[in-house]
């Protein structure tokens, strides 16, 4: 990635998987169980927001997702870095983020193929 845009904020921990699935769908990346296992391990090793786990999602464009546990509320801090030369992508990921911050989604969410 040359120039990068970054979105930062929080997300309900139970909605993290659904959020990652939809971001992956937007960038045409096939997010699977091994990806989710990596995020869960990253959250388990995170120490109350003081350490970050980062993971690349590489589809038609590359997006880097960083997460850190925020124990007080059962949320995660999250940063999403994406290419600045993809203006529609920023809006799409913001929309996905808004949905997953306003709705409760099952932690066992799956995409229908």
Secondary structure, 3 states (H helix, E strand, C coil): CCCEEEEEEEEEHHHHHHHHHHHHHHCCCCCCHHHHHHHHHHHHHCCCCCCCEEEEEECCCEEEEEEEEEHHHCEEEEEEEEECCCHHHHHHHHHHHHHHHHCCCCCCCCCCC
